[in-house]
């Protein structure tokens, strides 16, 4: 019998199944209703007769051969998303009711799910670091901060579990500065229901914290380091002894069996140190390394981005040492050129596949825009996740009213329809208008825009 791989989450969009790889290795697959029903049959019946009888009842096929051909074609198309299992009982990953029931997608957008499969949660802005390039509204651990009560958050996450959410990213600030032991209770609720949790921290992980995280069911944690040079570490983080704390965290996490991902933020301050840093991390046997280029948000006072020449230098240097590194998962893409057309722009997950929440409970379109009221909506204190997901404020960001578009710099552009469908990058828009050219596709460069 076939089943979806563990990292494949199922979302739904107007009676269609959507397959989302929560590890971000595979592209999101948007199936039509007919293909969705074929997939349901494949996952629930271990013989041709069962699949054929089901599809004859729920889908339109001219004959038995057409059904068999459709099954073979879909299984081949989704071979990277499926795994063969030996279970005696069928393990269904697809809800038949969501495919044949009433259409619930309230926005005419084929990329938007009826309910998110990913959540991004910022439980606190508190942090004991003072990173030079930080793009969030962090506060010190001693400051008072508005937060959603723990019982309410547990109720909201139970809703997420019941509705099929498969990934929760938790970052900050530093999430280990909130809810005391309640953060472990939330992680446990998620992990015991097979929800993958990604926790990011720059905090020093003591033996006690590592054990708490292990008992909560956390499988992997993300730590951060951007250089091994003590002087630059102090400049970047405001912490002269960061390297010693980082190595202590590695030891304590390894002793408990928690997997480690190390994130490196690459800026024009540290890019020449990255090859040496990668060798150091390889010697520590951390296993997984993520390299991310610095992005300037609303809060960053300075732009530490690499230019194309610096990125290409780093790309070539990494290629020289790549074979000597023992990471099981490691990639670096120097830069992403604009799409040839808006129809080829990457789809933004926000409001389509994923939903983000801030410490005070408000939904947020993008963590780089968390200080801008125009991109905040709803509140988990009074609303369920589903209510926030279907709020008018979020809908207006995804499907802007005609009057708003008339006043934008995008009026009359041939790619406008696709930008609405796939998402504007509000962070890179060239003016203060919400909907304006973002230079994510070549149409933007073809237009005369007042920057």
Secondary structure, DSSP 8 states (H G I E B T S, - for coil): -EEE-TTEEEEESSS-EEEEETTSSS--EE--HHHHHHHHHHHH-SSHHHHHHHHHHHS--SSHHHHHHHHHHHHHHTTTTEEE---SS----S-HHHHHS-----SS-TT--SS-SEEEEE---B-S---TT--S--B-TTS------HHHHHHHHHHHHHTT--EEEEESS-GGGSSTTHHHHHHHHHHTTT-EEEEE--S---HHHHHHHHHTT--EEEEE---S-HHHHHHHHS-TTHHHHHHHHHHHHHHHT-EEEEEEEE-TTTGGGHHHHHHHHHHHT-EEEEEEE----SS-SS-----HHHHHHHHHHHHHHGGG---SEEE-------BSSGGGS----BTTTEEEE-TTS-EES-GGGTT-GGGEE--TTTS-HHHHHT-HHHHHHHS--HHHHHTSTTTT-TTHHHHHHH---GGG-SSSSSSS--SSBHHHHTS----
